[in-house]
Amino acid sequence: MNRIFNAIRRAGFRRGPQRIVGGIAGGLAQSLHMNVWLVRLLILVASLLPVVGIGAYLIAWVLTPWQDGSIPLERSLGGRSIGR
């Protein structure tokens, strides 16, 4: 499992500092060089698609690293903790 989490970290995508809920839109906006509110609007529209939108957001939320590199799924499985 560590190889998977390390590969996610190496991808360079992080939750954005401009977060309201999970920071996913902020991270996407920062990576794509887009306005954060436009990305939030697109995520909101995508969430209207029952399985695809909400499911994709939940998967992104569990696998996207915080700014310090910790991944929520990894922490819940007893792996790396914050600040390590």
HUPEFEN-V979020 format. One record per pair of residues at least 6 apart in sequence whose C-alpha atoms are under 8 Angstrom apart, sorted by sequence separation. I is the first residue (numbers start at 1). J is the second residue. D is the distance in Angstrom with one decimal. If there is no record, write none. Layout:
i | j | d
I | J | D
I | J | D
//
This chain:
i | j | d
17 | 23 | 6.9
19 | 25 | 7.4
29 | 35 | 6.0
30 | 36 | 7.6
46 | 52 | 7.5
47 | 53 | 4.0
48 | 54 | 7.9
65 | 71 | 4.4
74 | 80 | 6.5
75 | 81 | 5.8
15 | 22 | 7.5
16 | 23 | 5.1
19 | 26 | 5.8
29 | 36 | 5.0
46 | 53 | 4.6
47 | 54 | 5.1
64 | 71 | 6.1
65 | 72 | 7.2
15 | 23 | 4.8
16 | 24 | 6.6
18 | 26 | 5.3
28 | 36 | 8.0
46 | 54 | 7.6
63 | 71 | 6.0
64 | 72 | 7.6
15 | 24 | 5.4
16 | 25 | 7.2
17 | 26 | 6.5
62 | 71 | 7.0
63 | 72 | 6.6
71 | 80 | 7.9
15 | 25 | 7.8
16 | 26 | 4.1
17 | 27 | 7.5
26 | 36 | 5.7
29 | 39 | 6.1
43 | 53 | 7.4
47 | 57 | 8.0
62 | 72 | 5.4
63 | 73 | 6.2
70 | 80 | 6.6
15 | 26 | 6.4
16 | 27 | 3.8
25 | 36 | 6.4
28 | 39 | 7.2
61 | 72 | 7.8
62 | 73 | 5.3
70 | 81 | 6.5
15 | 27 | 4.4
16 | 28 | 7.4
70 | 82 | 5.7
14 | 27 | 5.6
15 | 28 | 7.8
16 | 29 | 7.8
26 | 39 | 7.8
69 | 82 | 7.9
70 | 83 | 7.6
13 | 27 | 6.8
16 | 30 | 6.7
25 | 39 | 5.7
68 | 82 | 7.0
13 | 28 | 7.9
25 | 40 | 5.5
68 | 83 | 6.3
13 | 31 | 7.0
18 | 36 | 7.9
25 | 43 | 7.3
24 | 57 | 7.9
24 | 60 | 7.2
24 | 61 | 6.7
22 | 61 | 6.5
24 | 64 | 7.6
15 | 64 | 6.5
14 | 64 | 6.2
15 | 65 | 6.2
17 | 67 | 7.7
13 | 64 | 7.2
14 | 65 | 5.2
15 | 66 | 5.2
16 | 67 | 7.5
13 | 65 | 7.3
14 | 66 | 5.7
15 | 67 | 6.2
14 | 67 | 5.8
8 | 63 | 7.6
14 | 69 | 7.6
8 | 64 | 7.6
9 | 65 | 6.7
8 | 65 | 7.7
9 | 69 | 6.6
5 | 71 | 7.5
5 | 74 | 7.2
//
